[in-house]
């Protein structure tokens, strides 16, 4: 008896292998980093073009807006020393990826009464890239945040 693969089985195998990972939901916390260096680099460019005018990437002296260092996972309106709006402080939001994506797209819709002047980033790819970059802005275990 001869071993052979049907053309349909070969096609399904190739398509499955080629599309593995696309359209998959984000991995739960504690799993491997869901974003690669390319997404993070693209996100840095989005940050430089849209966010750097107001936000800094380190702790310490701030820009017009609060630092975004450590923003992913932080309670909204909780970075010490920044005069957040009452609306944001009372929102109870935690900066999860979904909340960041909604904020980036339309902060006034997410938190009515928020006073951040903002040019919305409506491109879903740019939102993903920016969040991938923001996730890199954290201290390594046992390392203090830069000042």
Buried (B, 14 or more C-beta within 10 A) or exposed (E): EEEEEEEEEEEEEEEEEEEEEEEEEEEEEEEEEBBEEEBBEBBBEBBEEBBEEBBBBEBEEBBEBBBBBBBBEBEBBBBEEEEBBEBBBEBEBEBEBEBBBBBBBEBBEBBEEBBBEBEBBEEEEBBBBBBBBBBBBBEEEEEEEEE
